[in-house]
Amino acid sequence: MKPLLIDGDWIETATALENINPSDTRDVVGRYAQAGRAEAERAVAAAAAAAHGWARSGIQQRHDILRSAADEILARRAELGELLSREEGKTRAEGIAETVRAGQIFAFFAGETLRLAGEALPSVRPGVEVEISREPVGVVGLITPWNFPAAIPAWKLAPALAHGNTVVLKPAELVPGCAWALVDILHRAGLPRGVLNLVMGPGRVVGQALLENPAVDAISFTGSVATGARIAEACARHMRRCQLEMGGKNPLVVLDDADLGIAVDCAVQGAFFSTGQRCTASSRLIVTEGIHGRFVEAVAERLRGLTVGHALKDGTDIGPVVDERQLAQDLDYIEIARREGGNLRWGGEVLRRETPGHYLAPALFTDTLPAMRINREEVFGPVASVIRVRDYEEALAVANDTPFGLSAGICTQSLKHAHHFRRNAEAGMVMVNLPTAGVDPHVPFGGRKGSSHGPREQGAYAREFYTQVKTAYLRP
């Protein structure tokens, strides 16, 4: 059994949850201790007790711990990448790439500890000096999802610790392995007792305990819109800051003048790789009339050539869906799209492979309308729909006609349209001739409307959530 970490001690519990490989449901990746409310409250108490000391720790100490963690993650990229692929279903190449990204995030925030800066300004009153500085928020609860089991915990843990906060981490129940490995690495890197606590368990118990505990000063959450709304309400009751990253229904606009090869690459990579289980996935392909027929045929042809299979098998392009429940949701939306009049141009069927797993052929729908549920609701699987439009103006209007606003892309050779789209797309991130999925770790990540709430994640902008500003006046 892999234990919890509370106040610097590894704690076993009476119950454990098996971590099952979606590529081979006979393969148990590991057994992970399950926390209850009591363990969650102990973890918060430990973080609160450690908060004062860690907030005043030296920046070199923080740097060295995060840098050590980064170095170990990068050195173990193959091992940790395979663990990620076993528990989540990404291909081996994707698992290693995500692991590398996690290491790069820790390296970046190790550097941020040495770049903590303030301002010194003159007052309007003669003889008075003004100093503006940033201080830690305190105890931060981190609730992470299953689709990026290494990268998302990393991009929450690293800035929280770099800026002097103590942490209680609750990873998704489906994928505890990578989070456990990251915590183990940080623990051995020398974090003081109580600074980092790991409580694995169901959200309705562990997550709820974090929301109800007044000693938690901030919550950072990535997951569904419905859960995010409940977290926002709970945080408002406690006057607690929160950071929410939720869903997406991201458009990729393809104009008549687009380079067809680039457009197809962007669509297939963005919509179907990582099994479409990305909040930034291109689930709506908005295509103008002049290129529509060629684009659809080229995407279908590309899908015919992709191999869906075991995540760790050589030659696999797309791994399995994460679990049986998510597969059922994907199939439900495929049936809904058919009933609404969508044309299933390719895929959408459950596949059989050598090992028992949750394999789904990537589904491409055509002849869909913006008002269909398939174009309004997040599927979170390898399912994309094509919406045919007259021109750029209609494409932009359809792209923005969504309750979400995370990522938006356009494929065009027109500088005019690219510039206009960049300015007018109602999304937090805009891609030109690039997939909507795939972002850099040193720049801000986040969206608008129903996709995000609160300050941005990643890069230097992470300090807006993980620190609070103090203004001090001094008359010498």
Long-range contacts (C-beta under 8 A, 24 or more apart in sequence): 1-31, 1-32, 1-33, 2-30, 2-31, 2-32, 2-33, 2-176, 2-177, 2-180, 3-33, 4-33, 4-35, 4-39, 4-43, 4-197, 4-198, 4-199, 4-200, 5-183, 5-184, 5-187, 5-196, 5-197, 5-198, 6-39, 6-42, 6-43, 6-46, 6-197, 6-198, 6-199, 7-42, 7-43, 7-46, 7-49, 7-50, 7-193, 7-194, 7-197, 8-46, 8-187, 8-192, 8-193, 8-194, 11-39, 13-39, 17-173, 17-176, 17-200, 19-87, 19-174, 19-175, 19-176, 19-177, 20-323, 21-86, 21-87, 21-89, 21-357, 22-88, 22-89, 22-311, 22-319, 22-320, 22-321, 22-322, 22-323, 22-357, 22-358, 23-85, 23-86, 23-89, 23-309, 23-310, 23-311, 23-312, 23-319, 23-320, 23-355, 23-357, 24-310, 24-355, 24-356, 24-357, 25-355, 25-356, 25-357, 25-358, 26-355, 26-356, 27-86, 29-83, 29-86, 29-87, 29-177, 30-176, 30-177, 32-176, 32-177, 32-180, 32-200, 33-200, 34-200, 34-201, 34-202, 35-199, 35-200, 35-201, 35-205, 35-206, 36-201, 36-205, 36-206, 37-205, 37-206, 37-208, 37-209, 39-199, 39-201, 39-206, 40-168, 40-170, 40-199, 40-201, 40-205, 40-206, 40-209, 40-210, 40-213, 41-209, 41-213, 43-168, 43-197, 43-198, 43-199, 44-139, 44-141, 44-168, 44-197, 44-209, 44-210, 44-213, 44-215, 44-216, 45-215, 46-193, 46-194, 46-197, 47-139, 47-166, 47-167, 47-168, 47-194, 47-195, 47-197, 47-215, 48-138, 48-139, 48-166, 48-215, 49-194, 50-166, 50-192, 50-193, 50-194, 50-195, 51-136, 51-138, 51-139, 51-165, 51-166, 53-192, 54-136, 54-164, 54-165, 54-166, 54-192, 54-195, 55-135, 55-136, 55-138, 55-164, 55-165, 56-164, 57-164, 57-192, 59-113, 59-114, 59-116, 60-114, 61-190, 62-110, 62-113, 62-161, 62-162, 62-164, 63-110, 63-111, 63-113, 63-114, 64-110, 64-189, 64-190, 65-161, 65-186, 65-189, 65-190, 65-191, 66-106, 66-107, 66-109, 66-110, 66-113, 66-158, 66-161, 66-162, 66-189, 67-106, 67-107, 67-110, 68-189, 68-190, 69-106, 69-182, 69-185, 69-186, 69-189, 70-103, 70-104, 70-105, 70-106, 70-107, 70-110, 71-103, 72-185, 72-189, 73-99, 73-102, 73-103, 73-106, 73-154, 73-182, 73-185, 74-100, 74-103, 74-104, 74-107, 77-103, 80-150, 80-178, 80-181, 82-312, 83-177, 83-178, 83-181, 84-149, 84-150, 84-177, 84-178, 85-311, 85-312, 85-319, 86-177, 86-311, 86-312, 87-149, 87-174, 87-175, 87-176, 87-177, 87-178, 88-146, 88-147, 88-149, 88-174, 88-175, 88-178, 88-322, 89-275, 89-277, 89-311, 89-319, 89-320, 89-321, 89-322, 89-357, 89-358, 90-274, 90-275, 90-311, 90-319, 91-311, 91-312, 91-316, 91-317, 91-318, 91-319, 92-311, 92-312, 92-316, 94-273, 94-274, 94-319, 95-311, 98-148, 98-150, 98-151, 99-150, 101-150, 101-151, 101-154, 101-441, 102-150, 102-151, 102-153, 102-154, 102-182, 103-154, 104-441, 105-151, 105-154, 105-155, 105-158, 105-441, 105-458, 106-154, 106-158, 108-158, 108-441, 108-442, 108-459, 109-158, 109-159, 109-161, 109-162, 109-462, 110-158, 110-162, 112-159, 112-162, 112-163, 112-460, 112-463, 113-162, 115-460, 116-163, 123-473, 127-475, 127-476, 128-473, 128-474, 128-475, 129-473, 129-474, 129-475, 129-476, 130-471, 130-472, 130-473, 130-474, 131-471, 131-472, 131-474, 132-469, 132-470, 132-471, 132-472, 133-469, 133-470, 133-472, 134-163, 134-463, 134-467, 134-468, 134-469, 134-470, 135-164, 135-467, 135-468, 135-470, 136-163, 136-164, 136-165, 136-466, 136-467, 136-468, 137-163, 137-165, 137-217, 137-218, 137-241, 137-465, 137-466, 137-467, 137-468, 138-165, 138-166, 138-217, 138-218, 139-165, 139-166, 139-167, 139-168, 139-215, 139-216, 139-217, 139-218, 140-165, 140-166, 140-167, 140-168, 140-216, 140-217, 140-218, 140-219, 140-220, 140-466, 141-167, 141-168, 141-170, 141-210, 141-211, 141-216, 141-218, 141-219, 141-220, 142-167, 142-168, 142-169, 142-170, 142-219, 142-220, 143-170, 143-203, 143-207, 143-210, 143-219, 143-220, 143-221, 143-222, 143-223, 143-231, 144-169, 144-170, 144-171, 144-172, 144-179, 144-222, 145-172, 145-222, 145-223, 146-172, 146-173, 146-174, 146-175, 146-322, 147-274, 147-277, 147-278, 147-279, 147-322, 147-380, 148-278, 149-175, 149-177, 149-178, 149-179, 150-178, 150-179, 150-181, 150-182, 152-222, 153-178, 153-179, 153-182, 154-182, 155-441, 155-445, 155-457, 155-458, 155-462, 156-220, 156-222, 156-457, 157-182, 157-186, 157-196, 159-457, 159-458, 159-462, 159-463, 159-465, 159-466, 160-220, 160-466, 161-186, 161-191, 161-195, 161-196, 162-466, 163-462, 163-463, 163-466, 163-467, 165-218, 165-466, 166-194, 166-195, 166-196, 166-197, 167-195, 167-196, 167-197, 168-197, 168-199, 168-210, 168-216, 169-196, 169-197, 169-198, 169-199, 170-199, 170-200, 170-201, 170-203, 170-206, 170-207, 170-210, 171-198, 171-200, 172-223, 173-200, 173-201, 173-202, 173-203, 174-322, 174-323, 175-322, 176-200, 203-227, 211-235, 214-238, 216-240, 217-241, 218-242, 218-243, 218-465, 218-466, 219-243, 220-457, 220-465, 221-245, 222-246, 222-279, 225-378, 225-450, 228-453, 232-453, 241-454, 241-465, 242-453, 242-454, 243-453, 243-454, 243-455, 243-457, 243-465, 244-452, 244-453, 244-454, 245-279, 245-445, 245-446, 245-447, 245-451, 245-452, 245-457, 246-279, 246-450, 246-451, 246-452, 246-453, 247-279, 247-378, 247-380, 247-404, 247-406, 247-450, 247-451, 248-279, 248-280, 248-281, 248-283, 248-378, 248-404, 248-406, 248-407, 248-447, 248-451, 249-283, 249-284, 249-375, 249-376, 249-377, 249-378, 249-402, 249-403, 249-404, 250-280, 250-281, 250-282, 250-283, 250-284, 250-404, 250-406, 250-407, 250-408, 250-409, 250-427, 250-436, 250-437, 251-282, 251-284, 251-285, 251-286, 251-398, 251-399, 251-402, 251-408, 251-409, 251-425, 251-436, 252-282, 252-284, 252-285, 252-286, 252-408, 252-409, 252-410, 252-411, 252-435, 252-436, 253-286, 253-287, 253-392, 253-395, 253-396, 253-399, 253-408, 253-409, 253-410, 253-411, 253-412, 253-421, 254-285, 254-286, 254-287, 254-288, 254-291, 254-295, 254-410, 254-411, 255-288, 255-291, 255-392, 255-395, 255-410, 255-411, 255-412, 255-414, 255-417, 256-288, 256-289, 256-290, 256-291, 257-412, 257-413, 257-414, 258-291, 258-411, 258-412, 258-413, 258-433, 259-411, 259-413, 259-433, 260-291, 260-294, 260-295, 260-298, 262-411, 262-433, 263-291, 263-295, 263-411, 264-295, 264-298, 264-299, 264-302, 265-435, 266-409, 266-411, 266-431, 266-433, 266-434, 266-435, 266-436, 267-295, 267-299, 267-384, 267-435, 268-299, 268-302, 268-303, 268-306, 269-435, 269-437, 269-438, 270-409, 270-435, 270-436, 270-437, 270-438, 271-362, 271-382, 271-384, 272-303, 272-306, 272-318, 272-362, 272-382, 272-384, 273-317, 273-318, 273-437, 274-437, 275-318, 275-319, 275-320, 275-321, 275-322, 275-360, 275-381, 275-382, 276-362, 276-379, 276-380, 276-381, 276-382, 276-383, 276-384, 277-321, 277-322, 277-326, 277-380, 277-381, 278-437, 279-378, 279-380, 279-406, 279-451, 280-406, 280-407, 280-429, 280-436, 280-437, 280-438, 280-439, 281-380, 281-384, 281-436, 281-437, 282-384, 282-409, 282-435, 282-436, 282-437, 283-375, 283-378, 283-379, 283-383, 283-384, 283-385, 284-375, 284-384, 284-385, 284-387, 284-398, 284-399, 284-402, 285-384, 285-385, 285-386, 285-387, 286-386, 286-387, 286-389, 286-395, 286-398, 286-399, 287-386, 287-387, 287-388, 287-389, 288-388, 288-389, 288-390, 288-391, 288-392, 288-395, 289-388, 289-389, 289-390, 292-386, 292-388, 295-386, 296-345, 296-364, 296-366, 296-386, 299-346, 299-364, 300-345, 300-346, 300-364, 303-346, 303-347, 303-362, 303-364, 304-346, 306-362, 308-351, 308-353, 308-359, 308-360, 308-361, 308-362, 309-353, 309-359, 310-353, 310-354, 310-355, 310-357, 318-362, 318-382, 320-357, 320-358, 320-359, 320-360, 321-358, 321-359, 321-360, 321-381, 321-382, 322-358, 323-358, 324-358, 326-358, 326-380, 326-381, 327-358, 327-360, 327-381, 329-379, 329-380, 329-381, 330-360, 330-363, 330-379, 330-380, 330-381, 330-382, 330-383, 331-360, 333-373, 333-374, 333-377, 333-379, 333-381, 333-383, 334-363, 334-383, 336-373, 336-374, 337-365, 337-368, 337-372, 337-373, 337-374, 337-383, 337-385, 340-368, 340-372, 340-373, 340-374, 341-367, 341-368, 341-369, 341-372, 342-366, 342-367, 342-368, 342-372, 342-374, 342-385, 343-367, 345-386, 347-382, 348-383, 370-398, 370-401, 376-402, 376-403, 378-404, 392-417, 392-420, 392-421, 396-420, 396-421, 396-424, 396-425, 399-425, 399-426, 400-424, 400-425, 400-426, 402-449, 403-449, 403-450, 404-447, 404-449, 404-450, 404-451, 405-447, 405-448, 405-449, 405-450, 405-451, 405-452, 406-446, 406-447, 406-448, 406-451, 406-452, 407-431, 407-436, 407-437, 407-447, 408-436, 409-434, 409-435, 409-436, 427-451, 428-452, 428-456
